[in-house]
Amino acid sequence: MARYRVIVDRATCIGCGVAPATCPEVFELGADSGKNRVVNRYSVKTDESTSIGVVPEELYDCVKTASNTCPVNAIRVEKAED
C-alpha cells in the first residue's frame, strides 16, 4: 500500500484554517504559532518552519484537497519512498 509524505511550510502558512477544515484527520492549527501542522498521529517532524508527516493511501484525496485549497501553497504532497 502506498504512503504519502505531507510537507507543510509553516513559514509560508498564514494560519487561515482551510487545511484543518478540509482534512481534520491530518491537519490542525498548532498551539505554538497558530499555523498549520500535521497531527501527532501522522507527524514525523514539526518545528517552527516545517511540519512533515506520512499518511496512508486512504488519506491521499483528503491531503491533496487540502494542498490544492491552501491559498498560499504551503502544503506539498508526494509519494513516500519505502
Secondary structure, DSSP 8 states (H G I E B T S, - for coil): --EEEEEEETTT----SHHHHH-TTTEEE-TTTS-EEE-TTTEEEE-SSEEEEEEEGGGHHHHHHHHHH-TT--EEEEE---
